[in-house]
Amino acid sequence: MTSKLAGMAAAGLALTIAIGGAPTTAAQDEMADNPFFAESPLPHQLPPFDRIDDAHYAPAFERGMADQIAEIEAIAGASEPPTFENTIVALERSGQLLNRVAATFFALSSADTNDAINAIRNEMAPRLAAHTDRMLLDAGLFARVESLYEQRADLDLDDESRRLVEEYYVDFVRAGARLSDAEKERMQAINARLAALSSRFTQNVLDEVNASAVVVESRDELAGLSEGQIAAAVAAAEARELEGRYVIPLLNTSGQPALASLEDRGLRERIMRTSLARGSQGGEYDNRGVITEMARLRAERAAMLGYPNHAAYILERQTARTVDAVNERLASLAPPAVANAEREAADLQAMAAAEGADLELAAWDWSYYTEKVRAERYAFDASQLRPYFEMDNVLENGVFFAATRLYGLTFEERPELPVYHPDVRVWEVFDAGGEALGLFIGDFYARPSKRGGAWMNAYVSQSHLMETSPVVGNHLNVPKPPEGEPTLLTFDEVTTMFHEFGHALHGFFSDVRYPYFAGTSVPRDFVEYPSQVNEMWATWPEVLRNYAVHHETGEPMPADLLDRVLATQQFNQGFATTEYLAASLLDMAWHQITADEVPDAAGVEAFEAAALEAAGVALETVPPRYRSTYFSHIWSSGYSAGYYSYIWSEVLDADSVEWFKENGGLLRENGDHFRSTLLSKGGSIEALDLFRAFRGAEPDIGPLLVRRGLN
C-alpha cells in the first residue's frame, strides 16, 4: 500500500512520469484554462480528456509540486503540537493538483503515449523523485509523524486512523528519514537516477517492440493464420507504409500469439528469436546497461537502509515478509512444474514425429504443436473457440453479467463523456440499490502508442475524506481487426478481460475514509488475488453459456465443445507454470545480490543462464515469460522482487474458488460476503486478516496444486 508521499515515490520510480521546465509568460497566458488547475466538473471527476493538451501537463506538474511543498512546509513548521488532524490528515489532503495531473499522465503515458509525453516523462523523472524525497526526508515533518506514532495508543483513534499513523511512520523510515544528512543526499541521488533509468527502460521496451515487428514478404508464409489475422497483418503493414507486405506485431511477452498457428517453421523461428533478442542486441534500445545499473543502485539503497538486499527491503512490506519464504515457495513448485513441462514436451515431440516432421522440438514449436495435441486429445483447437468470443458480447454478457449476478451491479454506457482515444469507451456503474458507484473506462485494443500487457488504472480513487468516487480503467492489448470485422478473442484474452475487471471491482467496492488505503492499495503479493478470483467466472457454466455464442448465428457454443473447453483446464500447465516461475526466479535472482555482485552489461545473458540453471528451470523449449531486458514488471512497473506475487496470490485465489464452489457459486450472498469482508476494505486492514475474515480459515495451498497439476 502507498501513501500520497510514498505512492508518489513509487510512481516516480516505477512509472517515471516527467515534466518540462517552467513555462514562459506566453505559455502561462495559454495555461489560464489548464483543466488540471481545478477539480473536474464531469461525473465522478472524470478527467476532461477533450480539454487536455500535452502542453497542460508541465505547468500542472510545476504548480502541483509547488503547492504540495508549500502544504508540507506548513505542516512541518506549524507552531501547534502535532495532532492526527493537523499532521496525518493534512498529509492525506495535500497534493490534490499533483494527484490529478499525475493520475492522468501516468495512465496516458502507458495507454496512449507520444513523443511529447515521452519527452516530458524522461525530463522530469528525477525531479519527481527529488520532490518526493524532499518530503519523506524532511526532518521536521518526520519528527511530527514520529511523535504521533509513539503516542498512537493514547490518541483515541479508530482502527483505520491508527493504522494510517503506523503506515506513514513506516513509510518515512523506509524512505531514509533516520539517515544522516550525507546519506540522505546520496539517497536522493540514487532515487533520481533510478527514476531516469526506469523511464529510459520503459521507452526502450516500447520503441523496440514496435521496431521489432516482423515483416513478411509472401502471403504463402502466413499459411495457418485465419483470413482475419492475415487482414490484420496487411493493415499493420499499411500503417507502416509497407504496402504489399505483411507485418506481425510483437507483444511484450517472450511467446507470440502467431506461433500457435503459423505452419512455416522458419517464420516461427524468426518471430521467436526476434522476440527473445529484444533489449540485448546493442544499439539505442539495448537495456542491458540500464538494468545492471538499476540493480546496482537498488542494492546500494537497500544496504544504506540496513537490508541485505533489495528483495529483503521490498518483501518486508508484503504478505510474504521474507526472502526465504518466497524462495521456498518457488523452489517447491519448480520441480513438479518442470517435470510436467518435460512430459508435455515429449507429447509435442511425438506429435511432430507422427506428422512426419523431422525436427527436434524448439521454443518456436511449442505453441504450434500444443494446438495439435489439444485438437487430438480434446477434439478441438483454439481457433474453433474464437467465433464464440466476440469482444462486446464477452464484456456485456460475460464480465458485466457475472458482476450483476454476484454483486447486483448494472452498467450504462456513457458515449457523451470525453475519452482520450476513439477506441476508448466509458460506462457508469450502479450499485444494487441504483446509486452510482463510479465510472468504468474500457480501453481494449493494442496500438503502437500503448505499452504491452494488460492493467488497471485508477484515474480517481474512492475516499470518504476527499468525497471522491472511483474512476477505473481496464487496459488490454487485443489486436484490432480491420474496419467492419468483429473482434474475436482468444480464450486467454477472455480470461484477461475477467482478470482485469477483478481489479476494477476492487477499486469500485472500496469503502475507506483515507486515500492511502483506497481500492487496490494493498501489498503487491495480495493485489492480484481478487482479480484472479474473478477469472473463475469466465468458465463458470452459467456465465460461459451466457456469452459464448457464435458472433454470426447467435447459436450457443455446442455443449460438447463447452465440455471439452472445461476439460482442458490443466492442459499445458507445465509450460505455463514453468515459464512463469522462470521469470519469477530471474526477478528474485537480480534482487538478492549485493551491489558488488551485479554483473556488467556484457554479463546479463550469462547471469540469466546461471540463475535459471541454479533454479532448475533452464529449459530451451520453455524460455522465461519475460527475459530481463524486456521485463517491464520488475524494472518499470513496481513489481521488483514481486513477480512471484501472481503465484503467491493464486494460493489464496484457488482456495477462495473452492469456497465459492462449496457455498453455491454465483450467488448474491456470496458476492456480498466477498465484498463486505475483503473487497471494500482496501488496505485498511492487514491483507491476510482480510483473507481470514472472508475464508474463515488459513490459506490452503492444496487447491492450487490441483489446479496446476502439481499435486
N, C-alpha and C positions, 0 to 999 in steps of 0.2 A: 504494500500500500504506500501511497505517497502523499505528503502534504503539499501545499501550494509551493513551498520552498524546495523541498526535496524532489517534488514532482517536476518542477521546472529544471532542476539539475539533471534528472533522468532524461527529460526531453532533450536537453541540450546535448547530452552525450549519446543518446540513442537515435533520436530523430533529427538532430542537428539543424534546427531552424536557424535562420540568419537574416540580418537586415543590412541595409547600406548605411552610408554616412548621413550626417544631418542635412535636412532639406534646405534649399535656397529660399530666399524671400518669395520668389515667384512660385516655388513649389509649395510654400506654406499657404499662399493665397489659394492655390488649387486644392489644397487639402482641407479647406474650411468645411467642406461637406463630407469629410472622411467618415465612412459608415461605421468604422470601429470606435469612433470617439464617443458614441452614445449607445446605450442598450438598444438592441434590435427591436423595432416595433412589431415584427412579424410574430405569428403564433409560436408560442414556446421559445421565443427569442431565436428562431431560425436565422442563421447568418443571411444577410441580404445579398445573396450571390450576384444578383443582377446589378448591384451598385458597386461591387468590389472590383477594383482595378489593381493590377500588380503594383502600381505606384502608391497605393494606400498602405502597403504593409510596413515599409520602412518608417514613415512618420508615426504610425500607430505603435510599432515596437519602441521607437525612441521615447515617445510620450509615456507609454505604458511602463517602461523601465524607470523613467524619471519619477513618475507618480508613485510607483511602489517603493522606490528608495526613500522618497520623502515620507511615506507612510511608515516604513520601517524605522527611520531615524526618529520619528515622533514617538513610536512605541519604545524604542531603546532609550531615548533621552527623557522620557516622562519623569517628572518630579514625584509623582504619586507612587507608592509602593506597588509592586506588581500584583495584579489580580487576574483571575481567569478571564474576565471580560476585557480588561484593558491590555492584555498581552496575547493570550492564546486566541480568543475570539477575534481580536483586532488583526492578528496574523491571518486568520481564515478569511477575513473580509478584504485583505489587502490585494492589490494587483488585479483588479477586475478588468481594466482595459487590457492589460498584458495578457490575461487569460483569454479574453475574447479573440484577440488577434492571433494568439498562439494556437488556440484550438482549430481555427480555420486554416491557418497557414500550415500547421503540421499535417492536417488532413489532405490539403490540396497538393502539398509538396510530394505526397505519396500517390495520390489518386489522379492528379491532372497537372503535372509539372510542366515547366517550360524553361527556356534559357534565363529569363528574368528571375523566376523563382529560384532556380539553381544558383544563380549568382548571389542573390540575397542570402540564401541559406549558407553558402560557402563563406561569405564575408563575415556573417555575424555569429557563427557557431562559437568561436572563442569569446566573443563579447557577452553572449548569453550565459556561458559558463561562468564568466567573471562576475556577472550580475548576481547569479545565484550564490557564488562564493562570498560575495560582499555581504550578503545577508546571513548565510549559515556560519560564517566565520567571525561575525560581529560579536566582540566580547561582551559589550553591554547588553545586547539582546539575549545572548546565551545566559548571562547572569540572571536575567529576569525569568527565563524559562526554567533554569535550574532551580531557582528559588521555589517556584510553583511545584516543580516535580518533587522536591524534598518535603513539601508540606501538603501533598495532594490528598493524603488520608484525612486531613483536617479541614478540607475546603468545602465540604458539604456538596459534592458534585455527584451527578447521576453517573451511571456506568459509562455511557458514551463520552461524557465530558472528561471523566477521569482518564479514560483510555486515550483521549486526544492529548492530554498533557503528557502522558507517558510516551506516546509516539513522537511528539515534537521533540522531547528531550533526547530520545534515541537518535532521531534524525540529525540533530546538531552534533552529537558526539561522533556519530559515524561519518559526518562530513569533515571532522577535524577541529571542532571547537576547542578541544583541550590541547591542541598542538602549540608549540612555541611560535613566535612571530616568524622566525626564519622558515620553520616547517610549513606554516600557513602560506607563505609566499611560494614555496615550492609546490604545495598542493594546488594553488591557483594556476601555476604554470602547467602542471600535469593536466588538470581538468580542461584548460583552454586548448591544449594540444590534442587531447583525446577528442574533444568536440570537433575540431577541424579535421582530424583523421577520419572520424566516423562519417562526417559529411562527404569527404572525398571518397570513402569506400562506397557509400550509397550511390554516388554519381557514377563511379566506375562500373558498378554492377549494372545499373540501368543502361548506360551507354554501350557496354559490351554485349548485353543480351540483345539489344537492338542491332548492333553491328554484326553479331554472330548469326543472325537469321540465315538459314541455309537456302541458297539459290539453286534451283533445279532447272536444267535446260529442256528436258524432254518430259512430255506427259507420260510416256511409257514407264519412266522411273517411278511414277506415282501409283502404279498398279497396287490395288489393295485398299486405297482410300476411297471413300464414298464420293459421289458427284458433288455433294455439298462441301466436303473437305477440299476437293480439288478446286471448286469455285472460290473458296476462301483463300487458297494458295494463289490463285490468279489475282484476286483483289489485293492481297498483301504485296504481290509483285508490282501491280499497277500503282499502289500507294508509294512505292519506292522508285517509281518511274522505270520499271524493268519490264516493259511490255513484251509479251511473247514468251516470258519465262514464268516460273512458279517459285514462290517463297514460302518456306516453312518457318514461322517464327518460333523462338525458343521460350519456354518458361524458365523460371529460376531454379527449378529442381534439376537434379542430375538426369533422371529419366525424362523422356519427352513423349507426349501422347501419340504422336505419329508412329512411334516404334511398334505399337501393338498391331498395326495394320499393314505397313509397307512390306511388300514382297521382295523388293530389291535389297539384298543383304548389304551390298556396297553402300547404298544410301543410308541404310540403318546405321552402319558403322560410322559413316561420315557425320551423321547427326549426333551420335553418342560421343564421339571423340571431340567434336566441336563443343558440345555441352560441358564435358569434363575439363576441357582446357581453359575455360573462362577464368580470367584473372591471374593466369600464370604463364602467359605467352610472351612477356616483355611488352614494350610499347606503352602507350599512355593509359591503358586501362588495367595494367598489372597491379594486383592488390597484395602481392607478397610482402613488399616493404611496408605497406600500410598496416597489415595485420601483425607483423612481428613487432613493429614499434608500439602498436596498441597493447599487445600482450605484455611487452616490457614495462610500459607505463602503468598498466593496471596492477602488475605485480609489485612495482615500486610503491604505488599508492597504498596497496594493502599492507605492505611491510611498515610503512610510516604509521599506519593506524593500529599496528600491533597484531596483524593477522599473518599466518604463514604463507598465504597465497590469496589470489583474487577469489577463488571458489569459496574459501572459508569465509571471506568477507561477505560475499553475496548470500551464501546459504544460511548464515546466522539469522536472516530475516525471513526465511522461507519455512514451510512446514517441515521440510526435511531436516533442517537445523545444522547438520554436519556433512562434511565431505565424505566421511566414512559411510554414512547412511546411503548416500547416493551411489557411491562406488559399489557397495554391497548389493543394492537393488539391481544395478545394471549388470554386474558380474553374474548374478544369479539367473538373469534372463538370457544372457548371451549364449551359453552353450546349447540350451534346447532350441533357441531361435535358429542358430547356425545349423544344428542337426536337421531341423525342418527344412531349411533352405537347401541343404545338400540333397535331401530326399526329393525336393521339388526339382532341383537341377537334373537329377537322374531321370525323372519323368520327362522333362523337357528334351533332354538328350535322346531319350528313347523315341519321342515323338518325331524329332528331326530325322532320326535314322529310319523310322517307319515310312516317312515320306520320301526317302531316298536321298536326303541331304547329307553330303559327306562333309561334315563340319564338326569342330569342337565348340561346344556352347560358349558363347561370349556374352558380355553385358548387353550388347545391342540385339541379341537374340531372345532375351528373356521374355519381354512383353509379347513378342510375336508368337512364340511357341506356347506361352501361357494361355493365350486366347484359343489356340488349337486344342490344348489339353482340356481347357474349360468346355469347349464345344463337344469334345468326345465324351467327357466324363458327365457333363450335365445337359448335354444336347442343346446348348445354345452358346452364342458368343456375344460379346459386349455390344456389337453393332445392332443386334436384334432388340436391345432394350431402348436405344435412343429414340425411336419413333414414339415411345410411350412417355417420354420425359421432356415434353415441351416446357420451356422455362417458365412462362407465365402461369401455366397450369400447375407446375410443381410448387411455385411460390404461393399462389392463391388457394389451391385445393389440397396442398400438402402442408407447407410450412405454416401458413396462416390458419388452415383448418385445424391442425393439431393444437395450435395456441388457443383457438376458440374453444375446442372441446376440453382442453386441460385447464385453462385459466379464465375462460369467458371473454377473451379479448375479441374486439371487432376492429376492422380496418377500413378506412375511407381514403381513397386516393385523392390527392390534392394537386391536380395538374396546374393550378393557377399560381402555386408557390414557386419562387425562383430556384433554379438549380445551377450548378457550375459547369455542366456539360449536357448536351442534348440527350444523351443516353440515360441520364440520371432521373429517378422518379421519387416521389415523396408520398407517404401515407400518414394520415393521422391515426393514432392508436387510441382506442377507447376501452376503458375497463368494463367489467361485467355490469356495473350499475349505470353505465352510459357516460361517466365523466372521462374527460380527455386525459390520457396519461402522458402523451408526448408525440413526437414525430419520428417516423422511420424513413431513412434515406436508403434507397436501393441503387447501388452502382455496380452492375454485374459484368459488364463487358471489358475485355482486355483492350488496351490501346498502347501505342508507343510512349505516351506520356505518363503511364501508370506503372508503378513497381510491381514485381511479380508477387504471387501468393494471394492469400485471402485474409481479411482482417476486419475488425470492428473499430470504429472511431466514435467517441462521444464528443459531438460538437458543443453540446450543453449538457452538464451533469445535474442530476437531481440534488436539491438541498433545501431543507426547510429554513435554514438560516438565511440563505440567499433568495428564497422563494422562487426557485427555478425548477422546471420540469425537463425531462431528458429529451434531447435530440440526438438520435443514434443512427449511425450509418453502417451498413454492411458493404464491403468492397470485395468483389471476386474478379477473376480473370478468365471469363468464359469467352472463347473466340466468337467474334460477331459474324454471323452468316451474311452472305450477300443480300442486298436490298430485296425485300419481298419474301425471303426464305424464312422458315421458322427456326427458332433457336432450340436445338435438340441437345440435351445434356447427356453427358456420360453419367454412369451411376456414381462415380467419385464426385462429380460436380453436384449431383443431387445431395449427397451426404454433406459436402462442404456447405451448401446452402442452409441445411438444417443446423449444422455446427455453428456457423456464424450467427444465425438467428438466436442460438442459445446465449451467445454473448449479448446480443441485443436485449433479450429478456432480462438478463442480469442487470442491464442498465435501466430498463423501463420499470422494473419492480423495486428499484432502490427506494428505501423509505428511511432515510437518515437525516439527522439535523446538519451535520457538518460536511462541507465539500470534501474534506480529507478522506472520508470513508465511503464516498458515493460509488454505487454500481460495482464496477469491476476493480475497484481499488483494494485488491486482496493480494496475498502472496502470489508470486509468479507461478509456483507449482500448485496453486489451487484455482487459478483463474480459468484454466482450460476445463476444469471439472464440470461446471454447469453446462457448458457448450457441448461437451462430449456426451453428457446425458441426453441432450436434446436430439442427438443423432439417432437415438433409438427409435424415434417416431418415423424416421424415413422408411423403415422396414416393418413397422407395426402394421399388421394386416389391414386393420380398419382405415388407417391413413393411406397406405400404399394403394389400396383399392380405389380410394377417392381421387388420387391424382395420376395414377399410372394408366392413362387412356391414350389411345392412338390419336396422334395430332390431326390426322386426315379423316378417319372414320368415326372417331369418338368411341370406338369399341374398347372395352377394358382389356388390360393385359390378360391373356389367357391364364386360367387358374393353374394349368400345369407349368407354364413359364414362370409364373409368380412363385410357385413352389420350388422350382429349380433355382430361382434367384435367391430365395431364402436359404436354400441348402448349401449355397456357396460361401456362407459367412466365414468359414475357416479356410477357404481356398486361398492359396498363395500367401498365407500369413507368415510363413517362414521368411519369404522375401521381404514382405512389408515390415516385419519386426526387425529383421537384420539390418536393412538399410537405415531404418530409424535409429536403432541402437548404435550403429557405426557413427552416425552424425553426432549423437549424444556423447559418445565416448571421445570423439575428437574435441568437442566443446570442453569436456572436463580435462582432457589432456593439456589443452592450451592454457587452462586457467588454474592448474595445480602446480605450475612450475614457478620458480623464482625468476627475477629479472635476469640473473646471470645465466639461467638455463634456457632462455628463449633463443631459438636459432636465428641466424641471419636470413635475409630474404631468399638466398640461394638454397637454404636448407629446409624450406617449407615442405616440399614433397617428401623428403626423407623423414622429416618429423611425423608427417601424416602416416606414412607407411609403417614406421616403427610403432606408433600409437595403436594403429589398427591390429598389427601383428601381436602386440603385447596383450591386447584385449581379446584376442581370439576371433576377430570378426573380419579378417583380411581375406575376403572372397573376391576374386577377379570378376566373377559374374554378378556380384551384388555390390556396386560401389555405394559409398555413403549417400544418403539422400541429398546432402549438400557437402561439397568439398569446401575446405577452409576459405578459399579465395572468393567464393560467392555465397558464403554462409551469412546471409543478412541478419538472421535471427540473433546471432551472437556478437556481431560487430557493429550493427546499426539499429537494432530493433529491441533492445532491452532484455534479451534472453541470454546474456553472457553467463556461463556456469548455470544455465537454466533451461537448456533444451530438453533435459531429462524430464521436464515438467509434464510433458504430454503423457508419458507412460506412468509417471507418478500419479497424475490426476486420473488416469484411466483405472487405477485400482479403485478409487472412490466411485468413479463412473460405473464400472462394471458391477460393483456391489450395489449401487443405487438402482441400476436397471433391475437387478434381482428383487429389490424392494418393491418397485413398481409392479413387476410381474406377480409377486406374492400378494399384492393388495388390489389387483383387478385392472391394472394398466391405465388406460386413457380415461380417467375419471376426474371430475372436478375436485372432489375431496382430496385426491392425491396431488393434483396440481396446487391446490390451496395450501396443502401441508408443506410442499417443497418451497413454495413462495414465502410462506409466513416464517418458517424456521430457518431458511437459508438465503434465498434469492433477495429478499428485501433488506437484509442486514448489511450488505456491502462488507466493509472491513471493520465494522463497529464492534465485532466480537472475534475472538481468536478463530481462525479458519477451521481447525479440527473440532473445536467445540460446536461450530455450526453443523458440521457433518454429523456429529454425535446426536445433536438435537433433532436432526432430520431422520437419521437412520435408527437411532435408539441403540446403537452398538458401536464398537470399534471397527475400523475398516478391515475387510477380509480380502486377501489377495486371491483367494480361490477362484471367484468368478472371472477375473482377468486371465488367469492361467488357462481356464477352459475356453474362453473366447478366442485366445490367441493360439490355441492348440499347444500350449506349453506344459500341460499337466502330465 
